[in-house]
């Protein structure tokens, strides 16, 4: 290592604990950022850390933006590393960030998907595979949504994948009808049967599709839970949803799909008939406007939004992503979409509170412990449940305790197995070690003799000893007269060292949501009418699993609903291609050849305002040469192209500056070409607008232009009245070319609305003349 090279180590406090890192510096330049150890959620961390590192190196600064959705973690690294590097007297020379100026990006596509979780990715892949152009927008700087915190376990009912895993004979014991019945029994028939039917009948084809599309190698899930009446649960080799998200997103992009991360949807756009036809989103220094034939809403739930949560969630820890804030319920507000059961949550009994109100799941570890004979006790030292019963029974037993807490008691041989599963699923060794060391705060993790663990946890010692003695006898006899636990799970405790782990109810998933047509998942409004071009998938659509879902069923709903929504969005988009578009094609002409023009900015403002309800395209005249009658037999290509564009349009908007009380020579010359070599203006509806630095806003130029457009050989159909003349142009636009004066904007909207009506009336008159 040369004398200019430094390896600077440091620590940052992430969301889940300490992050150890190293910054490699050479000649006062950051060469690398290495993460040595962390306890963050790997599925999120692995996606954002490379992006953070690239930004630091490219800008040679730690004053870069934190990654959206992982703000706490990434900002902590930035702040800590900045201080560590400064303490080593390293003088970085920041590189100016490119494209710092705010810009507007417009995208046209067949299908736009809102949300990059499991359901959104499957919907996007399905539409892409059916020949659509697809764009997926995700507000976070990473993909996965709530799914990224879950395992990959899902049901394989009806799939070729399940037949391969379980064998044809065993697989034949299962069926969509059987799965649907299990769902109904588990949720006590609170489910919407038609949505459950859709889920049960589509999960097989969906698993086969996504497995082939993304190269997913499902295998038998290590845990087959008793809620399912037959073995049908499958998972990926890593048992992690990150494998699913990583492979599916990679395949989607490799096959032509487009993903926009850090792009937050702020609103929807509508065509002239009020139908959804796109969205507006905000990214870093960028407004993104997407126009699409079909939209799929897969924006997830609202578990992290305490204002939206109902009383049922009170006192129950949340373990989902803090980005599940219910954004869709804001940007969909004007649509008056129908909702149901927004106070329903999927509550699990297996959780450990890692900070106030926040929990991590221990489902796999807890299930392993009970399979090996562990018991659940309350603060009074008494058993509370059949430890091998279904999860809902556990949940109700824990919630019935006055403190809503239970404790899982196990011996040392069981703890070794449990420990491995905790580390595999979202816990770190250091984190668990700290739980045992900190006896003053939750969560309760204690070990020792039975007397020790009872006292450390604040449990009634006498009752706990009696409970264990009774259980030991039950295990010897192979009978559980207290709760009727199955003999195969009655195992005596071994040794004299016990482990006691707190278990609390926790939730991540909301089970209510928007209502959707069970045939195609088209969203429904409060009048029970389908919302054209708009489909839902995943957690944002509730009902398929009712008030409680079996294990693996939220992933089952996410994948199956995404599969159906993607196909429905495709069918809808294809129908749009067959039908004639209702969008009017507007050709907007910048009436000058100047490189800087306020009238160009005025047309940009109009495009920002009206591009959702019309196909509004801006055209320049700067490449059209001065009119010369000698060139009539050698017509310039630029003239022909503009003439064809005007001919194919439904209407024309001309933004005209004022030069010496008249229109610019370049515009006059262009119209001369278009009234001699070509005649595209004949009977074409035209709207005239203009802005100038003075107070009259191109009034004389507009009058001049009206006279010219009315001349023989031009014969345009000029919209009467509605003169939009914007004075004092220098003060009328913001940096994004939006009008700053609300009154001017309202008047422009009124004028353009009248123009659209004028076009429609002209078309009716033309058809009438044609028929007569």
URLIN-V28546 format. One record per pair of residues at least 4 apart in sequence whose C-alpha atoms are under 7 Angstrom apart, sorted by the first residue. I is the first residue (numbers start at 1). GAP is how many residues later the second one is. D is the distance in Angstrom with one decimal. If there is no record, write none. Layout:
{{I,GAP,D} {I,GAP,D}}
//
This chain:
{{1,4,6.0} {4,22,5.4} {4,23,5.1} {5,20,5.6} {5,21,4.3} {5,22,6.6} {6,18,5.9} {6,19,5.1} {6,20,6.3} {7,15,6.4} {7,16,5.8} {7,17,4.7} {7,18,6.4} {8,14,5.4} {8,15,5.0} {8,16,6.3} {8,77,6.8} {9,12,5.8} {9,13,4.3} {9,14,6.4} {10,10,6.0} {10,11,5.5} {10,12,6.3} {10,71,6.8} {10,74,6.5} {11,7,6.4} {11,8,5.5} {11,9,4.6} {11,10,6.2} {11,69,6.8} {12,6,5.7} {12,7,5.1} {12,8,6.6} {12,64,5.6} {12,65,5.4} {12,68,5.7} {13,4,5.6} {13,5,4.7} {13,6,6.0} {13,63,6.1} {14,4,5.8} {14,5,6.1} {14,58,6.4} {14,59,4.4} {14,62,6.3} {15,25,6.7} {15,57,6.2} {15,58,5.6} {16,23,5.8} {16,24,5.4} {17,22,5.8} {18,20,6.2} {18,21,7.0} {19,18,5.8} {19,19,4.4} {20,15,6.1} {20,16,5.2} {20,17,5.0} {20,18,6.3} {21,13,5.5} {21,14,4.3} {21,15,5.1} {21,16,7.0} {22,11,5.8} {22,12,5.0} {22,13,6.4} {23,9,5.9} {23,10,4.7} {23,11,6.4} {24,6,6.0} {24,7,5.4} {24,8,5.0} {24,9,6.3} {25,4,5.4} {25,5,4.5} {25,6,5.4} {26,4,6.6} {26,5,6.6} {28,62,5.5} {28,63,5.5} {28,64,5.5} {29,31,6.7} {29,63,6.0} {30,27,5.8} {30,30,6.3} {31,26,6.6} {33,20,6.0} {39,389,5.7} {40,5,6.3} {41,4,6.0} {41,385,6.2} {42,4,5.6} {43,4,6.7} {43,105,5.9} {43,199,5.0} {44,4,6.4} {44,98,6.6} {45,4,5.9} {47,95,5.8} {48,4,6.2} {48,19,6.7} {48,93,6.7} {48,94,6.3} {49,4,6.1} {50,4,6.1} {51,4,6.3} {52,4,6.3} {52,15,7.0} {53,4,6.2} {54,4,5.9} {55,4,5.9} {55,9,6.8} {56,4,5.4} {56,5,5.3} {56,6,5.8} {56,8,6.7} {59,35,5.6} {59,36,4.6} {59,37,6.6} {59,38,6.4} {60,32,6.3} {60,33,6.3} {60,34,4.8} {60,35,5.9} {61,31,6.8} {61,33,5.4} {62,16,5.4} {62,20,5.6} {66,5,5.4} {66,8,5.4} {66,9,5.2} {67,4,5.6} {67,7,6.3} {67,74,5.5} {68,72,5.0} {68,73,5.0} {68,194,6.1} {69,71,4.7} {69,72,6.1} {69,254,6.1} {70,4,6.1} {71,4,5.6} {72,4,6.1} {73,4,6.5} {74,4,6.3} {75,4,6.1} {76,4,6.1} {77,4,5.9} {78,4,6.0} {79,4,6.4} {80,4,6.2} {81,4,6.0} {82,4,6.2} {83,4,6.2} {84,4,6.6} {85,4,6.8} {85,5,5.8} {86,4,5.6} {100,185,6.6} {101,184,6.5} {102,183,4.4} {102,184,5.3} {102,634,6.9} {103,182,6.4} {103,183,4.9} {103,184,6.3} {103,633,6.8} {104,182,5.6} {104,183,4.7} {104,184,5.9} {105,182,6.2} {105,183,4.9} {105,184,6.2} {106,182,6.0} {106,183,4.8} {106,184,5.9} {107,182,6.2} {107,183,4.7} {107,184,6.2} {108,182,5.8} {108,183,4.9} {108,184,6.0} {109,24,5.4} {109,25,6.1} {109,26,6.9} {109,182,6.3} {109,183,5.0} {110,22,5.8} {110,23,5.1} {110,24,6.1} {110,182,5.1} {110,183,5.2} {110,184,6.4} {110,463,6.0} {111,21,6.8} {111,22,6.3} {111,23,4.9} {111,24,6.5} {111,181,5.5} {111,182,6.1} {111,183,4.8} {111,184,5.7} {111,458,6.7} {112,22,5.8} {112,23,4.9} {112,24,5.8} {112,180,6.0} {112,182,6.4} {112,183,4.9} {112,184,6.3} {113,7,6.2} {113,11,6.4} {113,22,6.3} {113,23,4.6} {113,24,6.3} {113,182,5.8} {113,183,4.7} {113,184,6.2} {114,6,6.8} {114,22,6.0} {114,23,5.2} {114,24,6.4} {114,182,6.1} {114,183,5.1} {114,184,5.5} {114,185,5.8} {115,5,5.4} {115,21,6.9} {115,22,5.9} {115,23,4.9} {115,182,6.9} {115,183,4.9} {115,184,4.5} {116,4,5.2} {116,5,5.7} {116,20,6.8} {116,21,6.8} {116,22,5.2} {116,27,5.2} {116,28,5.8} {116,29,6.4} {117,4,6.1} {117,26,6.1} {117,27,4.1} {117,28,4.4} {117,29,6.9} {117,30,6.2} {118,4,6.2} {118,26,6.3} {118,29,6.2} {118,127,6.9} {118,440,5.9} {118,441,6.5} {119,4,6.1} {119,179,6.2} {119,418,5.9} {119,419,5.1} {119,439,4.5} {119,440,5.4} {119,442,6.7} {119,443,4.4} {120,4,6.1} {120,178,5.1} {120,442,6.1} {121,4,6.1} {121,128,6.8} {122,4,6.0} {122,437,6.2} {122,440,5.0} {122,441,5.8} {123,4,6.2} {123,439,4.1} {123,440,5.2} {123,442,5.9} {123,443,4.0} {124,4,6.1} {124,10,6.4} {124,12,6.9} {124,442,6.1} {125,4,6.0} {125,127,5.8} {126,4,6.4} {126,437,6.0} {126,440,5.1} {126,441,6.3} {127,4,6.7} {127,5,5.6} {127,439,4.8} {127,440,5.9} {127,443,5.6} {128,4,4.9} {128,5,6.2} {128,6,6.0} {128,129,6.8} {130,440,7.0} {132,438,6.7} {133,124,7.0} {134,123,5.5} {134,124,6.4} {135,122,6.3} {135,123,4.8} {135,124,5.9} {136,122,6.2} {136,123,4.8} {136,124,6.2} {137,122,6.0} {137,123,4.8} {137,124,6.2} {137,126,6.0} {138,122,6.2} {138,123,5.0} {138,124,6.1} {138,125,5.6} {138,126,6.5} {139,122,6.1} {139,123,4.6} {139,124,4.5} {139,125,4.1} {140,121,6.1} {140,122,4.8} {141,120,5.1} {141,121,4.6} {142,119,6.5} {143,102,6.9} {144,4,4.7} {144,101,5.9} {146,174,6.2} {146,175,5.8} {147,94,6.5} {148,93,5.6} {148,94,5.8} {150,91,6.0} {151,88,5.6} {151,89,4.7} {151,90,5.1} {152,83,5.2} {152,84,6.0} {152,87,5.4} {152,88,5.1} {152,89,4.4} {153,68,6.5} {153,80,6.4} {153,81,5.4} {153,82,4.3} {153,86,6.9} {153,399,5.3} {154,79,5.5} {154,80,5.5} {154,81,6.3} {154,398,4.5} {154,399,6.5} {154,401,5.5} {154,402,5.3} {155,77,5.4} {155,78,4.5} {155,79,5.9} {155,397,6.2} {155,401,6.0} {156,5,6.8} {156,6,5.1} {156,47,6.7} {156,48,5.7} {156,51,6.7} {156,76,5.7} {156,77,6.3} {156,78,6.3} {157,5,6.6} {157,17,6.5} {157,18,6.2} {157,19,6.4} {157,46,6.6} {157,47,5.3} {157,75,6.2} {158,17,6.3} {158,18,6.7} {158,46,4.4} {159,4,6.5} {159,45,3.9} {159,46,6.0} {159,48,6.5} {159,49,6.0} {160,4,6.2} {160,48,6.4} {161,4,6.3} {161,47,6.3} {162,4,5.8} {162,9,6.7} {163,4,4.9} {163,5,5.0} {163,8,5.6} {165,54,6.1} {165,55,6.2} {166,4,5.9} {166,5,5.9} {167,4,6.0} {168,4,6.1} {174,4,6.2} {174,56,6.5} {175,4,6.3} {176,4,6.1} {176,24,4.8} {176,25,5.3} {177,4,6.2} {178,4,6.2} {179,4,6.3} {179,21,6.2} {180,4,6.3} {180,16,6.0} {180,17,6.3} {180,20,5.9} {181,4,6.2} {182,4,6.1} {182,46,6.4} {182,47,6.9} {183,4,6.3} {183,362,6.3} {183,366,6.9} {183,367,6.8} {184,4,5.8} {184,5,4.5} {184,7,6.3} {185,4,6.0} {186,362,6.8} {186,363,6.9} {186,364,6.6} {187,4,6.7} {187,358,6.9} {187,359,5.6} {187,360,5.5} {187,361,4.7} {187,362,6.5} {190,356,4.7} {190,357,5.9} {191,352,5.4} {191,353,5.6} {191,354,5.4} {191,355,3.5} {191,356,6.8} {192,4,6.2} {192,351,5.2} {192,352,5.6} {192,354,6.6} {193,4,6.0} {194,4,6.3} {194,324,5.8} {195,4,6.2} {195,323,5.2} {195,348,6.7} {195,349,4.8} {196,4,6.1} {196,348,4.4} {196,349,6.7} {197,4,6.0} {198,4,6.0} {198,320,6.7} {199,4,5.9} {199,358,6.0} {199,361,5.6} {199,362,6.6} {202,4,5.9} {202,358,5.5} {203,4,6.0} {203,353,6.4} {203,356,6.9} {203,357,4.7} {204,4,6.3} {205,4,6.0} {206,4,6.1} {206,353,6.6} {206,354,5.6} {206,357,5.8} {207,4,5.9} {208,4,6.3} {209,4,6.0} {210,4,5.9} {211,4,5.3} {211,5,4.4} {211,6,6.8} {212,4,6.8} {213,38,7.0} {214,33,5.8} {214,34,5.1} {214,37,5.4} {217,19,6.2} {218,16,6.2} {218,17,5.3} {218,18,4.7} {218,19,6.8} {219,15,5.5} {219,16,5.6} {219,17,6.0} {219,18,6.7} {220,13,6.5} {220,14,4.5} {220,15,6.2} {221,12,5.5} {221,13,4.3} {221,14,5.0} {224,7,6.3} {224,9,6.2} {226,164,6.0} {227,163,5.7} {227,323,6.2} {233,319,7.0} {235,4,5.7} {236,4,6.9} {238,5,7.0} {241,4,6.3} {242,4,5.9} {243,4,6.0} {244,4,5.9} {245,4,5.9} {246,4,6.1} {247,4,6.2} {248,4,6.1} {249,4,6.3} {250,4,6.0} {251,4,6.1} {252,4,6.6} {252,5,5.3} {253,4,4.6} {253,5,6.0} {262,21,5.8} {263,18,6.0} {263,19,5.5} {263,20,4.5} {264,17,5.1} {264,18,5.3} {264,19,6.4} {265,14,6.9} {265,15,5.9} {265,16,4.0} {265,17,6.5} {266,14,5.8} {266,15,5.1} {266,16,6.9} {266,65,5.9} {267,12,5.8} {267,13,5.3} {267,14,6.9} {267,64,4.9} {268,8,6.8} {268,10,5.8} {268,11,4.1} {268,12,6.0} {268,63,6.9} {269,7,5.9} {269,8,5.7} {269,9,4.9} {269,10,5.2} {269,11,7.0} {269,343,5.7} {270,4,5.1} {270,5,5.1} {270,6,4.5} {270,7,5.1} {270,8,6.8} {270,342,5.9} {270,343,6.2} {271,4,5.4} {271,5,6.6} {271,6,6.0} {271,341,5.8} {271,342,4.0} {272,341,4.9} {275,257,6.1} {276,256,6.7} {276,257,6.2} {276,258,6.8} {277,14,5.9} {277,15,5.5} {277,16,6.0} {278,12,5.3} {278,13,4.2} {278,14,5.2} {279,10,5.9} {279,11,5.4} {279,12,6.7} {280,8,5.8} {280,9,4.6} {280,10,6.5} {281,6,5.9} {281,7,5.0} {281,8,6.4} {282,4,6.0} {282,5,4.7} {282,6,6.0} {283,4,6.2} {293,240,6.6} {293,280,5.1} {293,283,6.6} {294,239,4.7} {294,240,6.1} {294,275,5.3} {294,278,6.5} {294,279,5.7} {295,238,6.1} {295,239,5.0} {295,240,6.2} {295,274,6.9} {296,238,6.0} {296,239,4.7} {296,240,5.4} {296,269,6.8} {297,238,6.0} {297,239,4.6} {297,240,6.2} {298,238,6.0} {298,239,5.0} {298,240,5.7} {298,242,6.3} {299,29,6.4} {299,241,6.3} {300,24,6.5} {300,238,6.6} {300,239,4.9} {300,240,5.0} {301,23,5.5} {301,24,6.9} {301,25,5.5} {301,208,6.7} {301,209,5.7} {301,238,5.6} {301,239,5.5} {302,6,7.0} {302,22,4.8} {302,23,4.4} {302,24,4.1} {302,208,6.7} {303,6,6.8} {303,21,5.8} {303,22,6.6} {303,205,6.2} {303,206,6.5} {303,207,6.2} {304,18,5.2} {304,19,6.7} {304,20,5.3} {304,21,5.3} {305,4,6.5} {305,20,4.8} {305,21,6.8} {309,4,6.7} {309,34,6.5} {310,33,5.0} {312,31,6.4} {316,189,5.8} {316,190,5.4} {317,36,7.0} {317,40,4.6} {317,41,5.2} {317,42,5.6} {317,188,6.6} {317,189,4.6} {317,190,6.5} {318,39,6.1} {318,40,4.9} {318,41,5.7} {318,188,5.5} {318,189,5.1} {318,190,5.7} {319,39,5.4} {319,40,4.6} {319,41,5.4} {319,187,6.5} {319,188,6.0} {319,189,5.2} {320,188,4.1} {327,4,6.6} {328,4,5.7} {329,4,6.0} {336,189,5.7} {336,190,6.0} {337,177,6.8} {337,187,5.9} {337,188,4.0} {337,189,5.6} {338,176,5.8} {338,177,5.6} {338,186,5.9} {338,187,4.7} {338,188,4.5} {339,174,5.4} {339,175,4.3} {339,176,5.5} {340,172,5.7} {340,173,5.7} {340,174,6.4} {340,175,6.8} {341,171,4.5} {341,172,6.7} {342,170,4.4} {342,171,5.8} {343,169,6.7} {344,166,6.0} {344,167,5.1} {344,168,5.5} {344,203,6.0} {345,162,6.7} {345,164,5.9} {345,165,4.5} {345,166,5.1} {346,161,5.7} {346,162,6.9} {346,163,5.4} {346,164,6.2} {346,165,6.3} {346,202,5.7} {346,203,6.7} {347,158,6.3} {347,159,5.5} {347,160,4.6} {348,43,7.0} {348,47,6.1} {348,157,5.5} {348,158,5.5} {348,159,6.1} {349,42,6.7} {349,45,5.8} {349,46,4.5} {349,49,6.9} {349,154,6.9} {349,155,6.0} {349,156,4.4} {349,157,6.6} {350,11,6.0} {350,12,5.3} {350,13,5.2} {350,16,6.5} {350,153,5.7} {350,154,6.3} {350,155,6.3} {351,8,6.0} {351,9,5.6} {351,10,4.5} {351,11,5.3} {351,152,5.3} {351,153,5.0} {351,154,6.0} {351,155,5.9} {352,7,5.2} {352,8,5.4} {352,9,6.5} {352,10,7.0} {352,91,6.2} {352,150,6.4} {352,151,5.7} {352,152,6.1} {353,5,5.7} {353,6,4.0} {353,7,6.4} {353,89,6.6} {353,90,5.5} {354,4,6.0} {354,5,5.4} {354,6,6.7} {354,89,6.3} {355,4,6.9} {359,147,6.5} {362,4,5.8} {362,60,6.6} {363,4,6.0} {364,4,6.2} {364,57,6.6} {365,4,6.3} {365,53,4.8} {365,56,5.2} {365,57,5.9} {366,4,6.4} {367,4,6.2} {368,4,6.4} {368,50,6.6} {369,4,6.5} {369,5,5.4} {369,41,7.0} {369,45,6.1} {369,49,6.3} {370,4,4.6} {370,5,6.5} {370,17,6.0} {370,18,6.5} {371,118,5.4} {372,42,6.5} {372,117,6.3} {372,119,6.4} {373,116,5.3} {373,117,5.3} {373,118,4.6} {373,119,6.8} {374,34,6.7} {374,35,5.7} {374,36,4.9} {375,8,6.9} {375,12,6.1} {375,33,5.9} {375,34,5.6} {376,7,5.5} {376,8,6.2} {376,9,6.8} {376,11,6.6} {376,30,6.4} {376,31,5.5} {376,32,4.8} {376,33,6.4} {377,4,5.5} {377,5,5.0} {377,6,4.3} {377,7,5.8} {377,29,5.7} {377,30,5.3} {377,31,6.6} {378,4,5.6} {378,5,6.6} {378,6,6.7} {378,27,6.9} {378,28,4.8} {378,29,6.1} {379,79,7.0} {379,80,4.8} {379,81,6.7} {380,79,5.7} {380,80,5.1} {380,83,6.7} {381,78,5.7} {381,79,5.2} {381,80,6.8} {381,82,5.0} {381,83,4.2} {382,81,6.3} {382,82,6.2} {382,85,6.0} {383,84,6.9} {384,13,6.3} {385,9,6.6} {385,12,6.4} {385,98,6.5} {386,97,5.2} {386,98,6.7} {386,99,5.4} {388,97,6.4} {389,4,6.5} {390,4,6.8} {391,4,6.1} {392,4,6.2} {393,4,6.1} {394,4,6.2} {395,4,6.1} {395,110,6.5} {396,4,6.0} {397,4,6.9} {398,6,5.4} {398,7,5.9} {398,8,6.0} {398,107,6.8} {399,5,4.8} {400,4,6.6} {401,4,6.5} {404,100,6.5} {405,98,5.9} {405,99,4.9} {406,96,6.1} {406,97,5.1} {406,98,6.3} {407,93,6.2} {407,94,5.4} {407,95,4.5} {407,96,5.4} {408,92,5.6} {408,93,5.1} {408,94,6.3} {408,95,6.7} {409,89,7.0} {409,90,5.8} {409,91,4.7} {409,92,6.7} {410,4,6.1} {410,5,6.5} {410,88,5.8} {410,89,5.3} {410,90,6.5} {411,4,6.2} {411,82,5.8} {411,83,6.2} {411,86,6.2} {411,87,4.7} {411,88,6.0} {412,4,6.4} {412,85,6.1} {412,86,6.2} {412,87,6.9} {414,4,6.2} {415,4,5.8} {415,84,6.9} {416,4,6.5} {417,4,6.6} {418,4,6.2} {419,4,6.3} {420,4,6.2} {421,4,6.1} {422,4,6.8} {422,5,5.5} {423,4,4.7} {423,5,5.4} {423,6,6.5} {427,4,6.6} {428,4,6.4} {429,4,6.2} {430,4,6.2} {431,4,6.4} {432,4,6.6} {433,4,6.4} {434,4,5.9} {435,8,6.5} {435,9,7.0} {435,10,5.6} {436,9,5.0} {436,10,5.7} {443,59,6.1} {444,13,6.5} {444,57,5.8} {444,58,5.1} {445,55,5.9} {445,56,4.8} {445,57,6.6} {446,7,5.7} {446,10,6.8} {446,53,5.8} {446,54,5.4} {446,55,6.8} {447,6,5.7} {447,50,6.9} {447,51,5.4} {447,52,4.4} {447,53,6.3} {448,4,5.4} {448,5,5.7} {448,49,5.1} {448,50,5.4} {448,51,6.8} {449,4,6.3} {449,47,6.0} {449,48,5.2} {449,49,5.8} {450,4,6.2} {450,48,6.1} {451,4,6.3} {451,10,6.1} {452,4,6.1} {453,4,6.0} {453,47,6.4} {454,4,5.9} {454,5,4.7} {454,6,6.5} {454,7,5.4} {455,4,6.1} {455,6,6.8} {460,4,6.2} {461,4,6.2} {462,4,6.3} {463,4,6.0} {464,4,6.2} {465,4,6.2} {466,4,6.1} {467,4,6.2} {468,4,6.1} {469,4,6.5} {470,4,6.3} {471,4,6.1} {472,4,6.3} {472,20,5.4} {473,4,6.2} {474,4,5.9} {474,5,5.3} {474,6,5.3} {475,4,6.6} {475,15,4.8} {475,16,5.4} {475,17,5.5} {478,9,5.2} {478,12,6.5} {479,8,6.2} {480,4,4.8} {480,5,5.5} {486,4,6.9} {510,29,6.9} {511,28,6.9} {511,31,5.4} {511,32,6.8} {511,36,6.5} {512,30,4.3} {512,31,6.3} {513,27,5.2} {513,28,4.9} {513,29,4.5} {514,26,6.1} {514,27,4.8} {514,28,6.1} {515,8,6.1} {515,9,5.8} {515,26,6.1} {515,27,6.8} {516,5,4.9} {516,6,5.3} {516,7,4.3} {516,8,5.4} {516,20,6.9} {516,25,6.9} {517,4,4.8} {517,5,5.2} {517,6,6.3} {517,7,6.7} {520,44,6.6} {520,45,6.6} {520,48,5.7} {521,14,5.5} {521,15,5.7} {521,44,6.0} {522,8,6.2} {522,9,6.7} {522,12,5.8} {522,13,4.2} {522,14,6.3} {523,7,5.8} {523,8,5.6} {523,11,6.0} {523,12,5.3} {523,13,6.1} {524,4,5.6} {524,5,5.4} {524,6,4.4} {524,7,5.6} {525,4,5.4} {525,5,6.4} {525,6,6.5} {533,39,6.7} {535,30,6.1} {535,34,6.9} {536,5,6.2} {536,29,6.5} {537,4,5.9} {537,21,6.8} {537,24,5.1} {537,25,5.3} {537,28,6.2} {538,19,6.3} {538,20,4.4} {538,23,6.1} {538,24,6.7} {545,4,5.1} {549,4,5.9} {549,5,6.9} {552,4,6.2} {553,4,6.0} {554,4,6.1} {555,4,6.1} {556,4,6.0} {557,4,5.6} {558,4,6.0} {559,4,6.1} {560,4,6.3} {561,4,5.9} {562,4,5.9} {563,4,6.4} {564,4,6.1} {565,4,5.9} {566,4,6.2} {567,4,6.3} {568,4,6.2} {569,4,6.1} {570,4,6.1} {571,4,6.3} {572,4,6.5} {573,4,6.5} {574,4,6.5} {575,4,6.2} {576,5,6.9} {583,30,6.4} {583,31,5.0} {583,32,6.1} {584,30,5.0} {584,31,5.8} {584,66,5.8} {585,29,6.1} {585,30,4.6} {585,31,6.3} {585,64,4.9} {585,65,5.2} {585,66,6.7} {586,28,6.8} {586,29,5.8} {586,30,4.8} {586,31,6.3} {586,63,5.7} {586,64,6.0} {586,65,5.0} {586,66,5.6} {587,29,6.3} {587,30,5.4} {587,31,6.2} {587,32,7.0} {587,59,6.3} {587,62,6.2} {587,64,6.4} {587,65,4.8} {587,66,6.2} {588,28,6.9} {588,29,5.9} {588,30,4.6} {588,31,5.9} {588,64,5.7} {588,65,4.6} {588,66,5.8} {589,29,5.9} {589,30,5.0} {589,31,6.0} {589,64,6.2} {589,65,4.8} {589,66,6.3} {590,9,6.6} {590,10,5.6} {590,29,6.3} {590,30,5.4} {590,31,6.8} {590,64,6.4} {590,65,5.5} {591,63,6.3} {591,64,5.4} {591,65,4.7} {591,66,6.6} {591,76,5.4} {592,29,6.7} {592,72,6.2} {592,74,6.0} {592,75,6.0} {593,28,5.9} {593,29,4.2} {593,73,6.2} {597,4,6.7} {598,4,6.2} {598,93,6.7} {598,131,6.4} {599,4,6.4} {599,56,5.5} {599,57,6.6} {599,58,6.5} {599,91,6.2} {599,92,5.9} {600,4,6.3} {601,4,6.2} {601,136,5.6} {602,4,6.3} {603,4,6.1} {603,52,6.9} {604,4,6.2} {604,133,6.1} {605,4,6.3} {605,132,5.4} {605,133,4.8} {605,134,6.4} {606,4,5.8} {607,4,5.0} {607,9,5.9} {610,4,6.1} {611,4,5.8} {611,5,5.3} {623,15,6.6} {624,14,5.8} {624,15,6.3} {624,46,6.8} {626,43,5.8} {627,42,5.2} {627,43,7.0} {627,45,6.6} {627,46,6.1} {631,4,6.1} {632,45,6.4} {636,4,6.7} {637,4,6.2} {638,4,6.2} {639,4,6.1} {639,34,6.9} {640,4,6.1} {641,4,6.2} {642,4,6.2} {643,4,6.0} {643,31,6.7} {643,35,6.6} {643,37,5.6} {644,4,6.2} {645,4,6.3} {646,34,6.0} {647,33,5.0} {650,109,7.0} {651,33,6.2} {651,34,4.9} {651,35,5.8} {651,108,6.7} {652,33,6.3} {652,34,4.7} {652,35,6.2} {653,33,5.7} {653,34,4.7} {653,35,5.8} {654,33,6.4} {654,34,5.1} {654,35,6.2} {655,33,6.2} {655,34,4.8} {655,35,4.9} {656,7,6.6} {656,33,6.4} {656,34,4.9} {656,45,7.0} {656,46,7.0} {657,6,6.4} {657,7,6.8} {657,33,6.0} {657,34,6.4} {657,35,6.4} {657,41,6.1} {657,44,6.9} {658,4,5.5} {658,5,5.3} {658,6,6.7} {658,40,5.1} {658,43,5.0} {659,4,5.8} {659,5,5.7} {661,39,5.4} {661,40,5.8} {662,38,6.2} {662,39,4.4} {662,42,5.9} {663,4,6.8} {663,5,6.8} {663,38,5.0} {663,41,6.7} {663,42,6.6} {664,4,6.5} {665,4,6.0} {666,4,6.2} {667,4,6.3} {668,4,6.2} {669,4,6.5} {670,4,6.3} {671,4,6.1} {672,4,6.2} {673,4,5.6} {673,5,6.7} {674,4,4.7} {674,5,5.4} {674,6,6.6} {675,4,5.0} {675,38,4.9} {675,39,5.0} {676,37,6.9} {679,34,6.7} {679,35,6.4} {681,33,5.6} {681,34,6.3} {681,35,4.9} {682,32,5.8} {682,33,4.7} {682,34,4.9} {683,32,6.1} {683,33,4.9} {683,34,4.9} {684,32,5.2} {684,33,5.3} {685,31,6.5} {685,32,4.7} {685,33,5.7} {685,34,6.6} {685,74,6.1} {686,30,6.8} {686,31,6.0} {686,32,4.8} {686,33,6.0} {687,31,6.3} {687,32,5.7} {687,68,6.7} {688,14,6.8} {688,35,6.9} {689,34,6.6} {689,35,5.0} {689,36,6.1} {690,7,6.3} {690,8,5.7} {690,34,6.5} {690,35,5.1} {690,36,6.2} {691,6,4.8} {691,7,5.9} {691,34,5.7} {691,35,4.4} {691,36,5.7} {691,38,5.9} {692,5,4.9} {692,6,6.0} {692,34,6.7} {692,35,5.5} {692,36,6.0} {692,37,5.3} {693,34,6.1} {693,35,4.4} {693,36,4.9} {693,37,6.3} {694,33,5.7} {694,34,5.3} {695,32,4.6} {695,33,5.9} {696,31,5.7} {697,28,4.5} {697,29,4.7} {697,30,4.2} {698,4,6.0} {698,27,6.1} {699,4,6.4} {699,26,6.6} {700,4,6.1} {701,4,6.0} {702,4,6.2} {703,4,6.5} {704,4,6.4} {705,4,6.1} {706,4,6.2} {707,4,6.5} {709,5,5.6} {709,6,6.2} {709,7,5.5} {710,4,6.4} {710,5,5.1} {710,6,5.9} {711,4,5.9} {719,36,6.9} {719,39,7.0} {722,29,5.5} {724,24,6.7} {728,4,6.9} {732,7,5.7} {732,8,5.6} {732,9,6.8} {733,4,5.1} {733,5,5.4} {733,6,4.8} {733,7,5.5} {734,4,5.5} {734,5,6.6} {734,6,6.2} {739,6,6.2} {741,4,6.3} {742,4,6.1} {743,4,6.2} {744,4,6.1} {745,4,6.2} {746,4,6.2} {747,4,6.2} {748,4,6.1} {749,4,6.0} {750,4,6.2} {751,4,6.2} {752,4,6.2} {753,4,6.4} {754,4,6.0} {755,4,6.2} {756,4,6.3} {757,4,6.1} {758,4,6.1} {759,4,6.3} {760,4,6.4} {761,4,6.2} {762,4,6.1} {763,4,6.2} {764,4,6.2} {765,4,6.2} {766,4,6.1} {767,4,6.1} {768,4,6.3}}
//
